[in-house]
């Protein structure tokens, strides 16, 4: 994966850990895009 900066990567990892997506590509793609916004959206992510 290509991240725009370190914040994007850390948010993506945080969201994935919170959502426990595993290998779900669709869910991981959505989390990747949400993390790219750079806004704290973790409260909207559920497993």
CHARMM internal coordinates of N, CA and C (Angstrom, degrees):
IC EDIT
DIST 1 N 1 CA 1.4471
DIST 1 CA 1 C 1.5159
ANGL 1 N 1 CA 1 C 108.89
DIST 1 C 2 N 1.3089
ANGL 1 CA 1 C 2 N 113.68
DIHE 1 N 1 CA 1 C 2 N 151.43
DIST 2 N 2 CA 1.4581
ANGL 1 C 2 N 2 CA 120.52
DIHE 1 CA 1 C 2 N 2 CA 178.18
DIST 2 CA 2 C 1.5260
ANGL 2 N 2 CA 2 C 108.24
DIHE 1 C 2 N 2 CA 2 C -112.25
DIST 2 C 3 N 1.3177
ANGL 2 CA 2 C 3 N 115.69
DIHE 2 N 2 CA 2 C 3 N 125.45
DIST 3 N 3 CA 1.4555
ANGL 2 C 3 N 3 CA 121.40
DIHE 2 CA 2 C 3 N 3 CA -179.65
DIST 3 CA 3 C 1.5169
ANGL 3 N 3 CA 3 C 109.21
DIHE 2 C 3 N 3 CA 3 C -110.67
DIST 3 C 4 N 1.3138
ANGL 3 CA 3 C 4 N 116.47
DIHE 3 N 3 CA 3 C 4 N 145.53
DIST 4 N 4 CA 1.4601
ANGL 3 C 4 N 4 CA 119.75
DIHE 3 CA 3 C 4 N 4 CA -177.50
DIST 4 CA 4 C 1.5212
ANGL 4 N 4 CA 4 C 112.65
DIHE 3 C 4 N 4 CA 4 C -74.85
DIST 4 C 5 N 1.3365
ANGL 4 CA 4 C 5 N 117.26
DIHE 4 N 4 CA 4 C 5 N -25.39
DIST 5 N 5 CA 1.4654
ANGL 4 C 5 N 5 CA 121.92
DIHE 4 CA 4 C 5 N 5 CA 174.49
DIST 5 CA 5 C 1.5319
ANGL 5 N 5 CA 5 C 108.94
DIHE 4 C 5 N 5 CA 5 C -166.20
DIST 5 C 6 N 1.3222
ANGL 5 CA 5 C 6 N 115.77
DIHE 5 N 5 CA 5 C 6 N -179.52
DIST 6 N 6 CA 1.4620
ANGL 5 C 6 N 6 CA 120.52
DIHE 5 CA 5 C 6 N 6 CA -177.17
DIST 6 CA 6 C 1.5307
ANGL 6 N 6 CA 6 C 111.57
DIHE 5 C 6 N 6 CA 6 C -67.12
DIST 6 C 7 N 1.3276
ANGL 6 CA 6 C 7 N 117.24
DIHE 6 N 6 CA 6 C 7 N -33.33
DIST 7 N 7 CA 1.4632
ANGL 6 C 7 N 7 CA 119.88
DIHE 6 CA 6 C 7 N 7 CA 178.44
DIST 7 CA 7 C 1.5261
ANGL 7 N 7 CA 7 C 111.71
DIHE 6 C 7 N 7 CA 7 C -64.37
DIST 7 C 8 N 1.3094
ANGL 7 CA 7 C 8 N 116.14
DIHE 7 N 7 CA 7 C 8 N -40.05
DIST 8 N 8 CA 1.4617
ANGL 7 C 8 N 8 CA 121.19
DIHE 7 CA 7 C 8 N 8 CA 177.77
DIST 8 CA 8 C 1.5266
ANGL 8 N 8 CA 8 C 109.98
DIHE 7 C 8 N 8 CA 8 C -60.58
DIST 8 C 9 N 1.3147
ANGL 8 CA 8 C 9 N 115.99
DIHE 8 N 8 CA 8 C 9 N -46.19
DIST 9 N 9 CA 1.4625
ANGL 8 C 9 N 9 CA 120.51
DIHE 8 CA 8 C 9 N 9 CA -179.17
DIST 9 CA 9 C 1.5202
ANGL 9 N 9 CA 9 C 111.60
DIHE 8 C 9 N 9 CA 9 C -64.30
DIST 9 C 10 N 1.3356
ANGL 9 CA 9 C 10 N 117.06
DIHE 9 N 9 CA 9 C 10 N -43.75
DIST 10 N 10 CA 1.4670
ANGL 9 C 10 N 10 CA 118.74
DIHE 9 CA 9 C 10 N 10 CA -178.38
DIST 10 CA 10 C 1.5308
ANGL 10 N 10 CA 10 C 111.64
DIHE 9 C 10 N 10 CA 10 C -68.49
DIST 10 C 11 N 1.3342
ANGL 10 CA 10 C 11 N 117.65
DIHE 10 N 10 CA 10 C 11 N -37.97
DIST 11 N 11 CA 1.4647
ANGL 10 C 11 N 11 CA 119.86
DIHE 10 CA 10 C 11 N 11 CA 176.40
DIST 11 CA 11 C 1.5228
ANGL 11 N 11 CA 11 C 110.89
DIHE 10 C 11 N 11 CA 11 C -63.69
DIST 11 C 12 N 1.3257
ANGL 11 CA 11 C 12 N 116.79
DIHE 11 N 11 CA 11 C 12 N -42.74
DIST 12 N 12 CA 1.4625
ANGL 11 C 12 N 12 CA 120.81
DIHE 11 CA 11 C 12 N 12 CA 178.41
DIST 12 CA 12 C 1.5269
ANGL 12 N 12 CA 12 C 110.74
DIHE 11 C 12 N 12 CA 12 C -59.45
DIST 12 C 13 N 1.3197
ANGL 12 CA 12 C 13 N 116.98
DIHE 12 N 12 CA 12 C 13 N -46.23
DIST 13 N 13 CA 1.4685
ANGL 12 C 13 N 13 CA 120.90
DIHE 12 CA 12 C 13 N 13 CA 179.65
DIST 13 CA 13 C 1.5233
ANGL 13 N 13 CA 13 C 110.91
DIHE 12 C 13 N 13 CA 13 C -63.88
DIST 13 C 14 N 1.3223
ANGL 13 CA 13 C 14 N 116.25
DIHE 13 N 13 CA 13 C 14 N -39.24
DIST 14 N 14 CA 1.4712
ANGL 13 C 14 N 14 CA 120.53
DIHE 13 CA 13 C 14 N 14 CA 177.91
DIST 14 CA 14 C 1.5259
ANGL 14 N 14 CA 14 C 110.73
DIHE 13 C 14 N 14 CA 14 C -63.58
DIST 14 C 15 N 1.3296
ANGL 14 CA 14 C 15 N 116.84
DIHE 14 N 14 CA 14 C 15 N -45.43
DIST 15 N 15 CA 1.4569
ANGL 14 C 15 N 15 CA 121.23
DIHE 14 CA 14 C 15 N 15 CA 179.91
DIST 15 CA 15 C 1.5243
ANGL 15 N 15 CA 15 C 111.64
DIHE 14 C 15 N 15 CA 15 C -64.36
DIST 15 C 16 N 1.3276
ANGL 15 CA 15 C 16 N 117.00
DIHE 15 N 15 CA 15 C 16 N -40.13
DIST 16 N 16 CA 1.4615
ANGL 15 C 16 N 16 CA 120.04
DIHE 15 CA 15 C 16 N 16 CA 179.61
DIST 16 CA 16 C 1.5228
ANGL 16 N 16 CA 16 C 111.12
DIHE 15 C 16 N 16 CA 16 C -65.60
DIST 16 C 17 N 1.3213
ANGL 16 CA 16 C 17 N 116.79
DIHE 16 N 16 CA 16 C 17 N -41.33
DIST 17 N 17 CA 1.4652
ANGL 16 C 17 N 17 CA 119.91
DIHE 16 CA 16 C 17 N 17 CA 178.68
DIST 17 CA 17 C 1.5223
ANGL 17 N 17 CA 17 C 110.65
DIHE 16 C 17 N 17 CA 17 C -64.77
DIST 17 C 18 N 1.3069
ANGL 17 CA 17 C 18 N 115.85
DIHE 17 N 17 CA 17 C 18 N -39.33
DIST 18 N 18 CA 1.4631
ANGL 17 C 18 N 18 CA 120.80
DIHE 17 CA 17 C 18 N 18 CA -179.30
DIST 18 CA 18 C 1.5263
ANGL 18 N 18 CA 18 C 111.30
DIHE 17 C 18 N 18 CA 18 C -68.33
DIST 18 C 19 N 1.3168
ANGL 18 CA 18 C 19 N 117.05
DIHE 18 N 18 CA 18 C 19 N -39.18
DIST 19 N 19 CA 1.4606
ANGL 18 C 19 N 19 CA 120.95
DIHE 18 CA 18 C 19 N 19 CA -176.45
DIST 19 CA 19 C 1.5230
ANGL 19 N 19 CA 19 C 113.18
DIHE 18 C 19 N 19 CA 19 C -85.66
DIST 19 C 20 N 1.3296
ANGL 19 CA 19 C 20 N 117.52
DIHE 19 N 19 CA 19 C 20 N -18.30
DIST 20 N 20 CA 1.4629
ANGL 19 C 20 N 20 CA 122.37
DIHE 19 CA 19 C 20 N 20 CA -178.20
DIST 20 CA 20 C 1.5305
ANGL 20 N 20 CA 20 C 110.71
DIHE 19 C 20 N 20 CA 20 C 52.02
DIST 20 C 21 N 1.3331
ANGL 20 CA 20 C 21 N 116.35
DIHE 20 N 20 CA 20 C 21 N 55.01
DIST 21 N 21 CA 1.4633
ANGL 20 C 21 N 21 CA 121.64
DIHE 20 CA 20 C 21 N 21 CA -174.70
DIST 21 CA 21 C 1.5122
ANGL 21 N 21 CA 21 C 114.20
DIHE 20 C 21 N 21 CA 21 C -76.97
DIST 21 C 22 N 1.3128
ANGL 21 CA 21 C 22 N 117.76
DIHE 21 N 21 CA 21 C 22 N -25.29
DIST 22 N 22 CA 1.4595
ANGL 21 C 22 N 22 CA 119.46
DIHE 21 CA 21 C 22 N 22 CA -176.78
DIST 22 CA 22 C 1.5145
ANGL 22 N 22 CA 22 C 110.38
DIHE 21 C 22 N 22 CA 22 C 68.28
DIST 22 C 23 N 1.3316
ANGL 22 CA 22 C 23 N 117.95
DIHE 22 N 22 CA 22 C 23 N -127.17
DIST 23 N 23 CA 1.4630
ANGL 22 C 23 N 23 CA 122.39
DIHE 22 CA 22 C 23 N 23 CA -178.68
DIST 23 CA 23 C 1.5310
ANGL 23 N 23 CA 23 C 112.97
DIHE 22 C 23 N 23 CA 23 C -104.30
DIST 23 C 24 N 1.3113
ANGL 23 CA 23 C 24 N 117.94
DIHE 23 N 23 CA 23 C 24 N 23.48
DIST 24 N 24 CA 1.4573
ANGL 23 C 24 N 24 CA 121.81
DIHE 23 CA 23 C 24 N 24 CA 179.79
DIST 24 CA 24 C 1.5285
ANGL 24 N 24 CA 24 C 109.09
DIHE 23 C 24 N 24 CA 24 C -74.29
DIST 24 C 25 N 1.3132
ANGL 24 CA 24 C 25 N 117.05
DIHE 24 N 24 CA 24 C 25 N 107.08
DIST 25 N 25 CA 1.4712
ANGL 24 C 25 N 25 CA 121.94
DIHE 24 CA 24 C 25 N 25 CA -174.94
DIST 25 CA 25 C 1.5201
ANGL 25 N 25 CA 25 C 113.05
DIHE 24 C 25 N 25 CA 25 C -66.17
DIST 25 C 26 N 1.3122
ANGL 25 CA 25 C 26 N 116.84
DIHE 25 N 25 CA 25 C 26 N -40.63
DIST 26 N 26 CA 1.4540
ANGL 25 C 26 N 26 CA 119.94
DIHE 25 CA 25 C 26 N 26 CA -177.93
DIST 26 CA 26 C 1.5262
ANGL 26 N 26 CA 26 C 111.06
DIHE 25 C 26 N 26 CA 26 C -65.36
DIST 26 C 27 N 1.3018
ANGL 26 CA 26 C 27 N 116.32
DIHE 26 N 26 CA 26 C 27 N -45.04
DIST 27 N 27 CA 1.4568
ANGL 26 C 27 N 27 CA 120.67
DIHE 26 CA 26 C 27 N 27 CA -179.50
DIST 27 CA 27 C 1.5273
ANGL 27 N 27 CA 27 C 109.95
DIHE 26 C 27 N 27 CA 27 C -67.03
DIST 27 C 28 N 1.3232
ANGL 27 CA 27 C 28 N 117.25
DIHE 27 N 27 CA 27 C 28 N -42.11
DIST 28 N 28 CA 1.4657
ANGL 27 C 28 N 28 CA 121.07
DIHE 27 CA 27 C 28 N 28 CA 178.81
DIST 28 CA 28 C 1.5218
ANGL 28 N 28 CA 28 C 111.05
DIHE 27 C 28 N 28 CA 28 C -63.29
DIST 28 C 29 N 1.3179
ANGL 28 CA 28 C 29 N 117.34
DIHE 28 N 28 CA 28 C 29 N -36.86
DIST 29 N 29 CA 1.4653
ANGL 28 C 29 N 29 CA 120.98
DIHE 28 CA 28 C 29 N 29 CA 177.87
DIST 29 CA 29 C 1.5207
ANGL 29 N 29 CA 29 C 110.82
DIHE 28 C 29 N 29 CA 29 C -63.84
DIST 29 C 30 N 1.3123
ANGL 29 CA 29 C 30 N 116.25
DIHE 29 N 29 CA 29 C 30 N -43.16
DIST 30 N 30 CA 1.4641
ANGL 29 C 30 N 30 CA 120.07
DIHE 29 CA 29 C 30 N 30 CA 178.87
DIST 30 CA 30 C 1.5277
ANGL 30 N 30 CA 30 C 110.74
DIHE 29 C 30 N 30 CA 30 C -63.90
DIST 30 C 31 N 1.3222
ANGL 30 CA 30 C 31 N 116.66
DIHE 30 N 30 CA 30 C 31 N -41.53
DIST 31 N 31 CA 1.4603
ANGL 30 C 31 N 31 CA 120.21
DIHE 30 CA 30 C 31 N 31 CA 178.74
DIST 31 CA 31 C 1.5151
ANGL 31 N 31 CA 31 C 111.62
DIHE 30 C 31 N 31 CA 31 C -65.30
DIST 31 C 32 N 1.3269
ANGL 31 CA 31 C 32 N 116.87
DIHE 31 N 31 CA 31 C 32 N -36.82
DIST 32 N 32 CA 1.4569
ANGL 31 C 32 N 32 CA 122.05
DIHE 31 CA 31 C 32 N 32 CA 177.35
DIST 32 CA 32 C 1.5306
ANGL 32 N 32 CA 32 C 109.71
DIHE 31 C 32 N 32 CA 32 C -60.35
DIST 32 C 33 N 1.3210
ANGL 32 CA 32 C 33 N 116.87
DIHE 32 N 32 CA 32 C 33 N -46.06
DIST 33 N 33 CA 1.4625
ANGL 32 C 33 N 33 CA 120.67
DIHE 32 CA 32 C 33 N 33 CA 179.93
DIST 33 CA 33 C 1.5223
ANGL 33 N 33 CA 33 C 111.85
DIHE 32 C 33 N 33 CA 33 C -67.85
DIST 33 C 34 N 1.3150
ANGL 33 CA 33 C 34 N 117.53
DIHE 33 N 33 CA 33 C 34 N -40.05
DIST 34 N 34 CA 1.4600
ANGL 33 C 34 N 34 CA 120.04
DIHE 33 CA 33 C 34 N 34 CA 177.36
DIST 34 CA 34 C 1.5250
ANGL 34 N 34 CA 34 C 111.24
DIHE 33 C 34 N 34 CA 34 C -63.27
DIST 34 C 35 N 1.3225
ANGL 34 CA 34 C 35 N 116.94
DIHE 34 N 34 CA 34 C 35 N -39.72
DIST 35 N 35 CA 1.4592
ANGL 34 C 35 N 35 CA 120.94
DIHE 34 CA 34 C 35 N 35 CA 179.28
DIST 35 CA 35 C 1.5272
ANGL 35 N 35 CA 35 C 110.96
DIHE 34 C 35 N 35 CA 35 C -66.64
DIST 35 C 36 N 1.3309
ANGL 35 CA 35 C 36 N 117.53
DIHE 35 N 35 CA 35 C 36 N -29.59
DIST 36 N 36 CA 1.4635
ANGL 35 C 36 N 36 CA 121.38
DIHE 35 CA 35 C 36 N 36 CA -179.41
DIST 36 CA 36 C 1.5274
ANGL 36 N 36 CA 36 C 111.55
DIHE 35 C 36 N 36 CA 36 C -66.28
DIST 36 C 37 N 1.3290
ANGL 36 CA 36 C 37 N 118.43
DIHE 36 N 36 CA 36 C 37 N -22.34
DIST 37 N 37 CA 1.4556
ANGL 36 C 37 N 37 CA 120.27
DIHE 36 CA 36 C 37 N 37 CA 179.11
DIST 37 CA 37 C 1.5162
ANGL 37 N 37 CA 37 C 111.25
DIHE 36 C 37 N 37 CA 37 C -68.86
DIST 37 C 38 N 1.3364
ANGL 37 CA 37 C 38 N 116.52
DIHE 37 N 37 CA 37 C 38 N -26.11
DIST 38 N 38 CA 1.4594
ANGL 37 C 38 N 38 CA 120.87
DIHE 37 CA 37 C 38 N 38 CA 179.83
DIST 38 CA 38 C 1.5121
ANGL 38 N 38 CA 38 C 113.98
DIHE 37 C 38 N 38 CA 38 C 78.35
DIST 38 C 39 N 1.3151
ANGL 38 CA 38 C 39 N 116.31
DIHE 38 N 38 CA 38 C 39 N 7.28
DIST 39 N 39 CA 1.4618
ANGL 38 C 39 N 39 CA 120.59
DIHE 38 CA 38 C 39 N 39 CA -179.06
DIST 39 CA 39 C 1.5241
ANGL 39 N 39 CA 39 C 109.61
DIHE 38 C 39 N 39 CA 39 C -99.35
DIST 39 C 40 N 1.3315
ANGL 39 CA 39 C 40 N 117.54
DIHE 39 N 39 CA 39 C 40 N 148.82
DIST 40 N 40 CA 1.4674
ANGL 39 C 40 N 40 CA 120.57
DIHE 39 CA 39 C 40 N 40 CA 179.89
DIST 40 CA 40 C 1.5301
ANGL 40 N 40 CA 40 C 111.30
DIHE 39 C 40 N 40 CA 40 C -74.39
DIST 40 C 41 N 1.3101
ANGL 40 CA 40 C 41 N 116.35
DIHE 40 N 40 CA 40 C 41 N 94.80
DIST 41 N 41 CA 1.4636
ANGL 40 C 41 N 41 CA 121.40
DIHE 40 CA 40 C 41 N 41 CA -177.78
DIST 41 CA 41 C 1.5241
ANGL 41 N 41 CA 41 C 112.15
DIHE 40 C 41 N 41 CA 41 C -109.61
DIST 41 C 42 N 1.3154
ANGL 41 CA 41 C 42 N 117.79
DIHE 41 N 41 CA 41 C 42 N 12.70
DIST 42 N 42 CA 1.4510
ANGL 41 C 42 N 42 CA 122.15
DIHE 41 CA 41 C 42 N 42 CA -176.56
DIST 42 CA 42 C 1.5189
ANGL 42 N 42 CA 42 C 114.50
DIHE 41 C 42 N 42 CA 42 C -58.21
DIST 42 C 43 N 1.3273
ANGL 42 CA 42 C 43 N 116.65
DIHE 42 N 42 CA 42 C 43 N -29.00
DIST 43 N 43 CA 1.4727
ANGL 42 C 43 N 43 CA 118.33
DIHE 42 CA 42 C 43 N 43 CA -178.80
DIST 43 CA 43 C 1.5340
ANGL 43 N 43 CA 43 C 112.41
DIHE 42 C 43 N 43 CA 43 C -69.41
DIST 43 C 44 N 1.3326
ANGL 43 CA 43 C 44 N 117.21
DIHE 43 N 43 CA 43 C 44 N -13.46
DIST 44 N 44 CA 1.4592
ANGL 43 C 44 N 44 CA 121.24
DIHE 43 CA 43 C 44 N 44 CA 179.97
DIST 44 CA 44 C 1.5215
ANGL 44 N 44 CA 44 C 113.05
DIHE 43 C 44 N 44 CA 44 C -95.72
DIST 44 C 45 N 1.3136
ANGL 44 CA 44 C 45 N 116.28
DIHE 44 N 44 CA 44 C 45 N -3.11
DIST 45 N 45 CA 1.4690
ANGL 44 C 45 N 45 CA 120.83
DIHE 44 CA 44 C 45 N 45 CA -175.83
DIST 45 CA 45 C 1.5157
ANGL 45 N 45 CA 45 C 109.11
DIHE 44 C 45 N 45 CA 45 C -100.25
DIST 45 C 46 N 1.3088
ANGL 45 CA 45 C 46 N 115.33
DIHE 45 N 45 CA 45 C 46 N 124.79
DIST 46 N 46 CA 1.4684
ANGL 45 C 46 N 46 CA 121.62
DIHE 45 CA 45 C 46 N 46 CA 178.69
DIST 46 CA 46 C 1.5079
ANGL 46 N 46 CA 46 C 108.74
DIHE 45 C 46 N 46 CA 46 C -129.21
DIST 46 C 47 N 1.3155
ANGL 46 CA 46 C 47 N 115.94
DIHE 46 N 46 CA 46 C 47 N 158.37
DIST 47 N 47 CA 1.4757
ANGL 46 C 47 N 47 CA 119.07
DIHE 46 CA 46 C 47 N 47 CA 176.17
DIST 47 CA 47 C 1.4936
ANGL 47 N 47 CA 47 C 110.18
DIHE 46 C 47 N 47 CA 47 C -96.58
END
COOR INIT
IC SEED 1 N 1 CA 1 C
IC BUILD
